[in-house]
Amino acid sequence: MKTLQQHRARPQRWIATLTIALLALGAPLATAAPAFASEAPPVVEPLEQPERTPVDEAAPADTAPADAADEPAADDAAGEPAAGAPEQATVAPAPEAAPPAAAPLVAGAAALAVTVDSASEEAGLSVRVVGTGFGATTGAYGALIEKGTEAAVGASGGYTAFGYWMTPGAIVDGAFDKSLVAATTALDRTKLYEVIVWQGHSAPNADTIYARADVAPTTEQWDALFPPAVAPTVSVSKTEGLNPAGETVTVTGTGFVPGDGTSGTRPPLAGKFGGSYVVFGRFADAWKPSETAPSTARVVADQKWAVPAADMATIGGANAGAIELKADGTFKATLTVTEEFAKNPGTGNYGIYTYSGSGAKAAQFETFTPITFAPKAVTPTVSVSKTEGLNPAGETVTVTGTGFVPGDGTSGTRPPLAGKFGGSYVVFGRFADAWKPSETAPSTARVVADQKWAVPAADMATIGGANAGAIELKADGTFKATLTVTEEFAKNPGTGNYGIYTYSGSGAKAAQFETFTPITFAPKAVTPTIAASVDSATAESGLTVRVVGSSFGTTTGAYAALIEKGTEANVDASGGYAAFGFWMTPGAIVGGAFDKTLVAPTTALDRTKQYEVIVWKGHTAPTADTIYARAAVTPTGGQWSALFPSTPGDVATTTTLSLDRTSVVAGSTVALTAAVTPATAQGSIVFAVNGAPAGSPVRLSGGAASAQAVLHTVGKAALTARFVPDAGFAASTSPASTVAVTSAVVPPVAPTVQGGSLSWGVGSVFRNYVTGPIAKGSISVSGGATSASGVFQFGQSGGSFNQASGTGTADYSGNVRFTGHGGILDLTFANPSLSVTGPSSASLSLSVNGGRVDFATVDLGAASRSTLNGATVFSGAPVTLTASGSSAFQGYYPAGQSLDPLTVTIGAAAAAPAGSTGTVSTASVRTAAASDIPATPPATTGITLAPAVLAGLQAGGQISFEVDGFEPNETGIRVVIYSTPTVLAQNLTADANGVVRWSGTLPATLTGQHTLTVQGSISKGVVLTIPERTVAGSCAVSGATLDWGFKTSFLAYISSGIASGGWELSGGTTEADGLFHWADGSGSIDAETGSGLVNYTGGIRFTGHDGALDTTIANPRIELVSATEGYLVLDVTGTTQQGEPIAAQAVRFGSLALGDGSLQVTADGITGTDIAAELTDAGAAAFGTYPAGDALDPVSFTLPTTDCAVVTEEAVAAETGAGDTEATATSADTAEQGVDWVVWILAAALAAAAAVIVVLLVKRRRAGAGASAE
């Protein structure tokens, strides 16, 4: 790979060769000069004139006044035009060495007639100049100048066209007819111009100008010189009534020529004319790139890219949509237009669009040609908001119709729309099987209960308006109607089909309008009712409530509870009620009726609150949809006093409860001891578990009472002790004490029916996420659940499943807890229950963080079904998340998400299959950063650097050293530089003497004071002061660009429902097409080695998890160390995903995979396209989300080199010695000028040769003058 210096060396080599050749040519020119002088004719000077300077003598020329040195002497016949040749503006010779003759007097009679002969952009402005009255004048100068600026005219310019009219015959008898031609580039249509003619060999002024005349080009002539810019235009072969299924159009463009803003800013045409995209799509109203509209505003269906022929292969050729954009700015493209493309956003404007390619943003290229489609040929269709289980007493449905457009048979045959489009009746009724008018069915076959008539808006009043059922049938054939459906309408014939019907109105018989949508009604509902009354109330026995239910229809089981009024949302398996009734056993509800009791312990009641009884659907949580009936419970004042007796003057008491253990296995006994103060108190203790009495009251003895309670329910049990006093003492209750109850391990037995179990992994994606590098969480199982082979296993605890019918419920016990994000994510799924409603369908409910949720549907029809020892087994049943499950999942996954398949055995109660318990999975030990790297330098001394090394330190420079004191052959040694710890090398090995050696480069971003350390079994360091980089032969970089997507998986995560976050751009950073873009970068590159640093400004702020994550990456740099080593450097500030603060500057965030062919180096700079990048140790530590080595998105950049600096004067003195400074400085000038120095060398050579000739001619002239004097 050639370096920048090698690319620039080639022009300098051939320039140097040319210089040598010119210098060689100078020698014979100088040698021949005396011969030229001896052959020159004598000069006759008729008048003594003051000697003029060379500047005064320099004669301007039409095109290059500096060439006036070639002017021949006036009497040189070679300078005369050939006889009969047309007189034209000539390249002026050099002025004569002799002073000019005085201007002949013309007595003010000289006059000019000036006209414009021609004007064109290519040939310029040609002006005809006719002079008269010039008397005896035979020669003059003429010029086209900006009006009134003659003072600026000189040998170097000051005119737009020059006429050297000094040759014999130029002016004859005081008259001439000449032309002046001014190049277009020398003109400005905003200025005024004139022609002046003045005395030759003089400057134009009031004394020397013979005549002047204005030049006034017409508007048309100015336009010919400066053609108005042609705005890009587009024509499309067809724009209206296109086939919505697809049609090809031809797009022709003109005026798409390079101009402002048309250069590409990103590959593949970065820095070149980007051409124009030619697109069919559906764009938003605000779509233009030049107005910073995002790429999402431009949804493309078909696209071509018009570029110059030379660039078509660069962008991928015809297969990539390349078409030729001709030099005159024209193109022709074919595009397929259709309404039916995959990415159709549903909104926006169909059209043919053009806009600049390769990231350019030229506003003039942005055109929009609207496209419209013909209406689709449609078949009338009807949808009804609800068709099954409607309330037989009456319910409203919404009917939506499409495709009801005029067609065959749709014209009315009777008033009120006879001869016009009859629209369509929209009807609820009970029709006979044969009902269609087009099939001549009589009107008696159509018994209507409710009807609307859909007609065009213009005809609604004609048929009677809204009161007559008129609704609008829109021009696109759509309507929306509301109808009341009921079984109980007066004309119900008793037979036929309930349904929503449509058919033509006003007597028309269009078969296509005849549709039927069946309607079914739910069985007539009987509203269940309950009556609640207090049977008894005592402090010892609590409150006994009688509940009598009726009208429960076919319901055979239910749940019931006595609750604080209106608090059903708090009811779950762990409590939320004062008393609970499990009325699910056979015979609990018979014939829709029951008579039950609920007993609430006094300790669960509060006389200041209101209570009610609710009865609801079993195996569900009580909600408005599941509660069958509710009734208030209103104990009398006497009943409350019986529950909470008190006597004025009673001695206050305090009750405490102590337990012999706080964690037991289900079925174990806990010893309870209650103590009452004062110890003289008399009465009984009522022990309770979760509000329910645990045995009979126990009398106090010596102020204490003891009992034992057997805990059966897995979970947390709240135990209390209530003191029920004798006369003279007040009641009191202890604070609740909690006991954790875990599942007992059931010894294996040979059941008559196979034990049931449920095995389910929930979701592999979710499990991997929880224990992945983002959530960094864990999964644990408890409560009897186990884990094996990636699935969670639950033992069956009960249920009502009927093996014969294959329906019913199966309940399972156990908990799975998912935690992550430092506790922000905390989900416990417990006690799953499978409700089988048919041979192919079931629902799965879970307790999610204590609340019961219908979590998922289960497709038993897709499972493998078998039987095992009397149990039913479903294997591999697909599971789909419900809307309620999605909410319980905290929105992590949407409704309809496929979860892991489920395998369930529905049999007898049993423990879960064998497996692991406790924490079964946790985040990988692969952490985001090498945590054993100290945050601050572990040592600041111990490394000694040679003076030459210290003297040569600079940012991005090489450094070499050795350090001793390590173990012989010790491995794993690393080199780390601070302030922000940056690993420069790792896994170094000491030699047999414990000496480790390292050579490498310092980060180019580090300047000022830093600490370099070597870390292993010991640590040693040295404090460095690193100066800024000053590289001889460095190339300045400006206008650099950088494109990078950061990390696609992170962007998806941050914008998902998990993090619920996003990102903000600042400091000029932009985003388009999935990439972040930085522009206007600057820096320098070493032309010899390719190393260097380029800086950009702007940043990206990532936020999520309600502010827990707030990280900003900013001010990226591209650091090139060598041809095989490079880094993406960032500033990282804010807080990490774990909430830890971070403020790291100039972090080598990502390492770039450089190698053969990864960088394209030309004389214009360096380009890197899609360079692979991975997170460094320092980047992982700073960002805190991903481990070192994780892939980042590829990086693309352009580093244009605009100027090459050469060695500073001090550096030159150091390299060459003080005596060479002047020569080196000259070399610097030469290098800085680049190719331009050839011109100066050539000019210098010619000037030297001319000087020799002038000297000799002057000597010759003076010799001639002396001879005349003699």
Steps between C-alpha positions, in 0.01 A plus 500: 500500500648835393519771760383855448863611462558245224196626313622858524863415410415410140403851377799647681739262319385593153484868593863481615595333171331778303680764707840347415409500131401868515821592676698310235314699233598828669871449424478510118253791527752702702783399263305609194395839642802700368432377148140624529629836617744541212228429244244750640435808276585843638228691676428859388372722777355822341416669831668495837255323737533433868608146568200270585502209739434147377158522659422809294618321189312172554233470233180308591368231269156365415543186700826506690655844555810343656587377151552856376874444527478340157408826317725555190652836411273730301714466190520120521332381181434166657243667725279618211193298408498325164333685216129444492491322836204595723598727785444334836588563861856372536715385785691815586880500468720642773548879516803650330789594717490858364265759653170549311444777252263781594137447405401678182245772557145404391333822614216318672370368170563130581178301542402137557198305385466187713260211434469144631572258218431176689456357851521139615604314813774315311644778278439797729399854402622625157489882471552684168686829537491747209724804546499825301669839528831366631696733270863404449492232771612167356493281810331481842391276781135402545325330790159392623484603866254542786376852452720769657775260617774602256726581795519128575623404153861386494731230378346253744139558397215726600305433180273227365641513143807676355580613145858553393447721195859610450610306195532683163162542339312470828362853463488646148401856424380545853251210484478131594250215540604257773351246736559423868405162645445466878482157659175431686699433818630861488152655492235584758150578377440725800765748384527764223768482231665732247771494231795738529771568238816667617858585412719195455777427748329705769251461780142613422413833662341830414813602308546180298145376425394587145138391524254285702156352440252295709432132432141399580422131439129424484328275753495224240875538446566487876285183519704351216815567703352380826224249424248492785529188718265229377288367787478121504168383357333161491231363273319170555334306221183438703396649832127436538280194509785252531434135569520456878631146447801630310594694187824623341560871436782683325664787685697760303719755674679813378725754668660259750848646475768540770453807716467619856455214746518219242824339626457174692575498873523124547613198297491391227518849345635700794656820372370445144186601314235284668253499210132461584276228637190447283239341720142384515375489854263634760665789680390716790405863442836608643741273314787706363857414612600865456244585770642228733202269460590154638537203267183352654306774321603344167349153452629369166332238284718515188817699436763583243818698551600737218876556497761582234592197289847487658347444844235239415727206583607669825145494635439140392393528138158434353428227754519766770271733303770710335387699194700751298479869584635664186737796497213731398312406819240270340395148587226251423383241753226240519328436833229262614224676691252310714287549809584149613860518619619340820616813685196714413466714815129557450541878503684756289506595134553263210730653244814506292773668703854608423769606746878504523692175541780384730398727787501828304221745580451716192161669536473559124499123434200441728190460279163336556259386230171371651369160393138388531358151456180383346245368750544132570237272362342380821237251609258633759595375845346545841651473847302503824650605833348201684326196362495243782364490852298817465260602773160366400336794676671739263847616402641749250741390230698699246478393137774611261468458126750537216469467122138614468555698181264549203501212257284251321147485641550775760258756350165538679184378328250680723486828693655678670823416304352363180760518225775599743753305703284332763768453764462211743274402787690401815273282709477291816224243476399138486486394137398178333764278342397626153486876544687672214312748281724412204367146528137628508450416871185673627521784752334272759825301508669808647369588848678816610557606862731802442610662174718773352519613137846590370480750211723779365491815713313689227212253522464474879235772517316344206438177694397685819827577675634351821152459648423260218822307561712673236875463541773618266641265239828666408635528148757230575218254577535497878244552775466455874170422668384418852220250548322367806484120506264314729302179517206687642357694205129510422506345152732212588366221280632228727693340216780603268850631548599793717756711319624824352385525138573741216322531167426764236256780575211660312408176320845430349614138495878503492613153601842630603340713775329201665699393807414309815692505830356253757425621853469276808372593844624393839266299717275734688690595811353476845674743732642319803415654840619443854360598837743543790405514867687476832431174677715567805772728632730431794852607587601136530331353191506803277231608254289227336328614180231297326508527117199381300538496120244457224468522121854372440374302200735221394781613729601211731790658689638838599729694733362725775651744745411749769702812413532863588253665267639575154840336554460197272811608308706406808370143514744232394627164616691656789215699651317828461184371666360451852351159418517276191266231367622230260166388358635293213442144625221294341165598648615844611249669267199297390230623268655843501456545874696460825487582873847546649677671788817704525674544835733796550722503810471811712866572434425543128228760558492870572173650625589828330481343152218375276483142373336302224485145363602431140452176306701455180617256238734233632868498408494869410562829671186694597435775244198664341505223240524206744288602802159335492342692786577712805311602814576730791557363850383739774552374856293683756656709773433223745673250274804728470503535882485125530797478270692775679368520859642774714432645843591849615787488740641175366874465545690541173700195387778419255531163327818366338554177304814292476565198272741213529588528129439725198544247218334158478408234248130477416324280758740590778404634843597840636497563877323826591541689829302811584588733788261764636595793719417571771558142611194526722273512197237229480345364183571282194730514198362434153787396269440558126671407174434742214203633699342157555489360858757228560317281749299591808574799726766432766466640854776718637710360781738741666452746213590246228338239279644245258372296208615325187394567143541269203581696184387332178491776239823567314599866511515760773277452805410798722447390861336716767388467864188690616433545872127458577477639855288424800325789669727784602758474222505633145559279194823519301658329195864423430678614186503232228799265488585341164597139437630379162333172408673293233382193318550162656687235304246225443651151516446314177207264514334290242183701437194347359494802266818650363610811685445821308762757401541801274831565320549836328793729423285817479710643213858429398542855368388642833721262701804589290421870532471479881837328535663691213735799502218755504273388785785321683245320712417159638227235505399309812236240577330435835175393658534144377596582141818356347709570190653252258627524141392861462138451607318565825305213658194529721327221692122463481316628807138439401235591246170389353616334178272219387700225331192370324382827345848641458401839643549682827786658688834376626682703766876492561719652771837669509667829421747627237656840563676711235710795615724740312606859440603533862147423622305707248390173342342271761236253385375196689285250309326263741247221526405449134152370423394342170132532408411253224185608315509252214709238324716766332486809719603606848602810690793535736464726802778600739545695815725790388649686795199391707222581249319234296529551124365313196850490362491299179298278270612141441441320170440143614397405147861546387637298792573130521231341725540174691399329824724372779375295796161666483636851444468713186823629347534787248854541361639799311186714507554846341447788743399854392509809722168678567447874540473449878819298492677776309400753766611266777827459309544876552471550125822310427320297234182575301176307497524223242865429582583129477642366824672169572287191442346335805486135608246409764390185676151527652467235767523469877654747744875456507828678559689656208740274309858494629715797411692799633356749744608845618693712251516293184642753255687826529672752277822383340820574687616669180472855626497821307856591590816358645405575861850427636653803327545761776311823448805701605869436433631225733853644472659823382867399527719208402522554124805686371489634147813581304556871431456441128160337566389789722614754243306325226168470685200634315132417467463205264875443499706187552635402840730212604622400845578205727411438864649245740390350830236258373503125558714305254293415193193665659201526265188713487685829545330806354579862420236753614509879467298736719305742574212300345648150514580392145655159436783538247620139517415183689619143539864608486759249623811577703828332409700263719637800693158647572540778241205597283551705185243693299492720193181667386321827436349750738137592432487801271236657727725515805683824571613651827585302813414128516625193684632198311492174699604139459282266709557139594615334822631848576417839355741767384433838344633828373336842472526637145444840349389435144527795258267546207596323181725691254562275205729595212319446172153486656194562286221722627153341496184710468141429401528143631184288538412208727204259469428246772191316623645453855359153582180387331396260778540776759286743301229233468520435874494866603192574288311185603239465770771361726706817538224735371773744403650674202778731393560869434754657263705809571783714369425449131475120508231378258327169433387349172447151361591332829834680536621786715696757300771742601643758258767770484761295685855631512843381602816377335650184351870412477560479124778245546351257755126564464462554875302792636191629677182657359246666732124546462248685714149402607353221708223251570318477834344161578228484768280221633358318801331818628832681520707222654692485172625840383823476300644746249768416245655805339782653299611191307853475363655268246846406629725323250806350666635299208382319190364221723396682818232765549236608749170680529547735794207648698416709804253305718303679774184456710381185673523142385210258482581401858470865608875539553645843414751518216709791373769361273676716245676383183425130555629260236146369475521271198792337325491511118584191295756651267699296251564448133245686295301634794605860431499665158786751482519749213655839441170645628508324836394182677164321484384215723177321409315266739803436719422232757523621860485337842470631853828547686562438870496874560182539293326220690596655832373842392172386344421232757256294291698262278821306559826572325521329164131546412452613142402861436342617176746554211662842467535703177697821466659735249814697592566756224855641510490864393861607568828338591712671763878460493751491781497800732810721497616359833453145378698577186780655703508189714521275195723699263685751712455877528688564177236319295202689640463745213514232233251288690262791534512542124419133465205552731367778281535276200320213665225728627433635153471148354482493123483886479875536556563378144348822374733710712808301395402539135435872550833540679686321219334712234557818702869414536532446126310821428721695741812386317356612165376834640843579645667428169244703303541799732874482458452482123259794505736710707781412262283615207416826675867568554575445132233753400642761735833464340 
